[in-house]
Amino acid sequence: AYTQIRAASAPGSFAVSLGVPAPRPLGYGLTMRLVAVHKSSVALVRYLLEAHEGLGFMHGDGTEQIALLTPDSQLAALDELIDDLTAAGLLSRA
């Protein structure tokens, strides 16, 4: 999936259009898990991830595929959360 983020006409707002691939942040000491999240559940999944302070963050490009990134030291905890959210029907492993 490809997205391009550009400044919109109003200050502080952005518009998203198809075009350039959106980069996924990944670096030394980070692990990424790809999951599929229905668009209606993205906000809830983000809230639940952020409620686990320090567990990780998510990166999406406007599709239903979301990258969950976590420090290597938190990988087991992230996998446990993914399993719980999968069991609840909120996401699936991509």
Steps between C-alpha positions, in 0.01 A plus 500: 500500500618847422424830664625851469449745784496865403400818675137591444369853459431551872804540726564192711292266285609240249354327198583143402506386139625194315852523363826460692553203736463602865820396679475275803729610781727212594841505655742321725326353802150515351286211381201537270186288490259541208133461582175553313253728677156587370481877450220527757730348766819701437427765765423239765816302420705821520340586835573154641861511379555847647341388829796262538756779544835420342372188325524643150334708234311443180556620148235482230483614142124527459445132424386233742859381545663654806860472616539465877850590613648419838838500672649151488469482879119534472446250218345226716255748652403634154446146370277429801295814428472403131379153603240655735377743233487220243291288738267800547462530122657847478794404278678214329864432430588609147 
